[in-house]
Amino acid sequence: MSLTFNDRRQNMRPVNTENLLSSRSRNYGYYPLIKGNKVPPFYLKTENGFAKHLASGSLANETRISIEDFLDNQQPLVIVFIGSANNAVPDIKALKSLQADVKVMGGRLLVLSSIEPKYLRKLLKNQDDLTVFYDRDNAIAELFGLYDVENPLWQWVAGVEEDDLPLPAFYVVTPDRQIVYHHVDYALSVYSHQGYVNQPFVRELLSSVFHTAQQYSYQPLPYRKVV
């Protein structure tokens, strides 16, 4: 039996106008890596690194460091992408706090920044315990889909003037380069005066680090997954 118009109208659901917005409109035309994706291989030049321990550790004589070098101790890796918007520099205290919490949960932190080295050096003065690398030309951010030179954020976000600003993002990566958690900050809230230390996503990130750390045990490569 066919439904009358009135029957069909009663079965219709209210329209959610949010669903009418394209993902391009919500995401500024960016489609970054997310949970379930695998991080592509990448290298960082040691000359662009700001971490005292790198100069004296096993990577001291290396000119390039791969993501596998950060993962070969079988700990989950938290990768943070951050820049500087409208003269709002990254909150170093917040990054140090995040690093301390990540370490307690069994992981390690890597910060990739689009801020030029001369400014990074000033920001990181006496902060040698943080592992921060200058992401020249946003090369790694582009791999993650967080930057597009042909589609800068200033075209979408009022008040943003920088051509080289990547989308801020936080990732938890397993020793086999699988992304198990992501938070892409489309609201650019990391540049606000409120920061992000107390935002709900930080608790979710740390929980992901903890549970991932429980699945892996340290062993020289190739690693083994504990089942």
N, C-alpha and C positions, 0 to 999 in steps of 0.2 A: 504494500500500500504506500503510495507516494505521500509525502508531507505537504501540507498546505503552506502558503507563504507565512501565515501566522505561527504555525508550528516551527518552521525554520527560524523565524525571528526569535522565538522564545529560546531556541537552542544556541543562538549566537552568543559568543562571549564578548565582553567589553574590549574595545581596542586599547592596547597598551601603546601609547604614543612613543614610548622609549624604543620599542621594537621597530618603529618606522625609521629611526635614525640608522644610517649605514654604519658599519664598523669603521669605515674610513673617517666618518665625521667624529666618531667617539675617540678614535685612536690617531687622529691627525694624518691618516694615510700611512701609518706605520704598522707593520706586522712582525713584531719581535719574536724571538724564540720564547717558548713557554714550557711549562711542565710536560714531560713526555718526549720533548725533543732531545737531541744529542748535540753537545757543544762541539763545533768544528775545531780541528787542530789549529793552534795559533802559537806564535812565538813573541816574546818580549825582549827588547834589548836591555841588557843589564845596565847600560849607561843611562837608561831612562828610569831606573829603579831608585827608590828612596827607602832603604831599609838597611840599617847597619849590619844586621845579622847576615845579609847576603854577601857582604864583603869578606866575611870570615868563615862562612860555611862551605858546604860541599860544592856550591855553585860559584865560588869566588873567582875561579879562572874561566868561567864560561862567558861568552859574549852574547849568547842568546839563551833564554829560558823558555821552555815549552810548558804548556798546561800540564803535560804529564809529569814534569818536574815538581809541580805543586801537588800532584795527586799520588805520587809514588809512595807516600807514607800511609796510604790507605785511609786517610781521613776525608770526610766530606769537606768540600771547599765552598766557601761563601764568596761569590764575586759581586762586588758593588761597582756600578758605573755612576760616576758623578762628575759634574762640571761646576761652572760658576755662572749664575744668572743674575744680571742686573747688579753686579758688584756684591752679591751675596755669596760669600765663600763657604765651602763645606765646613760643617761643624766638626772639628777635629776631636773635641771631647766626646761627641756622640759616637764617632767612629772608634775611638779607644774603648768606650764602654761596650759597643757592639762586639769588638774584637775579644774583650775579656769574657763576655757571655758566650760567644761562639767557642772559645777555647775550653770553657767549662763543660760545654755540651759535647766536646770531642771533635771539633772541627778547626779549621783555620780560615783566616780572612785575607782576601786579595782585593785591593782597591785599584780601579782603573779610572784615571782622570784625564779630562781634556784640557786641564789647566796647564799652561806652559811651565817648564821646569824652573825658570827663575822665580816664578810666583809660588810654585809648589814648595820650593826649597825654603822660602820664608814661612809658609804655613806649617811646614813639618819640622821647623827648628826645634831641636831637643825632643823630637817624637820618633826616635829611631826604631821603636818597637813595632810601629805600623809598617805593613808591606804595601807600598803605594807605587804604582807605575804610571808614567805619562803615556797615554794612548795617543801617539802622534797621528794627526789627521783623522782621529776617531776610527782608526783601522779596525780595532777589535769591536768597538761599539757597532760599526757597520756590519760586521759579521753576525752580530747578535740581532740585527734589525732595529737598533736603537738610534741610528743616525742615517740621514740621507742628505747628501750635499745638494741634491736637486730639490729637496723638499724640507727646507729648514723650519724649525719650530716657530720662528718669528712670524711665519705666514699664518699660523693658526692661533698662537697664544698672545693675547694683548700684553704689552709690556716687555716681552722678550726681544732683545735686540741682537744677541750674539748669533753669528752664523754657524758657530761650531759647537752649539750646545746639544749634547745627546739627551735622550730620555733617561732620567735617573731610573735605575733598576737594581734589584737584588735577586740573586740566584743562589740556590743550593745545588751543588753538583757532586755526583758520586764518583768514586775512583775510576769508573769506566765511562766517565763524561756524560752520564745521563742527568738531565735536569729533573730534580724531584720537587722543586719548589721555585716559584717565581713571583715577584711583585714588581710590576712596572708602574712607576709613579707618573701617571698621565696628568695628575693635578700639579706636578712639580712642587709638592709640599715639602720636600727636603730643603728647599730654598726659603721656606717661610721661617719666621721667628720662632714658631712652635717646634720646628724640627720634626723628628720622627721617632725618637727614643721610646715614647710611650704609646705609639700607634699600635693597633692590634696586629698588624702584619709582622711586627718584630717578634711577638710571641709565637706566631705561627712559624716563622722562619727558624727560630731557635728549637722549636719542637721537631721540625723537619731535620735539623742538624743532629739532634740527639738520636732520633729513631734511625737515621741513616748510619750514624756511627756505630750503633748496636749491630748492624748487619755485616760490618766488615771488621776484619782483624788485621793488624800489621803483619806483613810478610813481604820479603823482597819480591819484586816483579817476576813472574806474573802473579797478580794478587789472587786470593781465593775469596769467594763469598761464603759467609757462614749461613747455613740453612738450618 
